[in-house]
């Protein structure tokens, strides 16, 4: 009796092991199939995205605006955009050139038909110290400016060495020079004319009989 029982138990154990092994193998195949399907789906989505991107790149620049096609935007949005375009076209068609009495030119530059054609005022003012030094050294060679001396110190040196110089004009020159050299502000033609008159008076102090315009024209 005991032998029959042991045989039955061993046979049932082997059947359970067989079922377990079969069950595990089936699940293993299912897992492999699902993984393969996911990999295939991911690869397909990546390829689809690449194709869509390439198609969009090929269509740049587009010949038509996307919102002009029905369905891209709502009717209200589409109408608002189209009305804006029509309004811009209308304004553009009504634009007329304005011709006035004022001279043509840009701020900081002499107009072509003015007394200073194509002259950049800041450039001339910021380099005017060359004329000043040239006139001063022509008057006295010892008044040559050393390379490490700034313009403010040089003009103050000239005031100390040359008592005939107008102190008010000298400091006005310093302020105007530093504005031209270190600020971003441009000069108007009127400001440039005023500077040129004062600067001419300043350099003419060295040689009253000489014309200041001759030195300035050489520099220009």
Secondary structure, DSSP 8 states (H G I E B T S, - for coil): -HHHHHHHHHHHHHHHHHHHHHHHHHHHHHHHHHHHHHHHHHHHHHHHHHHHHHHHHHT-S-SS-GGGSTTSS-HHHHHHHHHHHHHHHHHHHH------SS----TTB--TTSTTTT-BHHHHHHTTHHHHHHHHHHH-GGG---TT--HHHHHHHHHHH-TTS-HHHHHHHHHHHHHHHH------HHHHHHHHHHHHHHHHTT-TTS-HHHHHHHH-
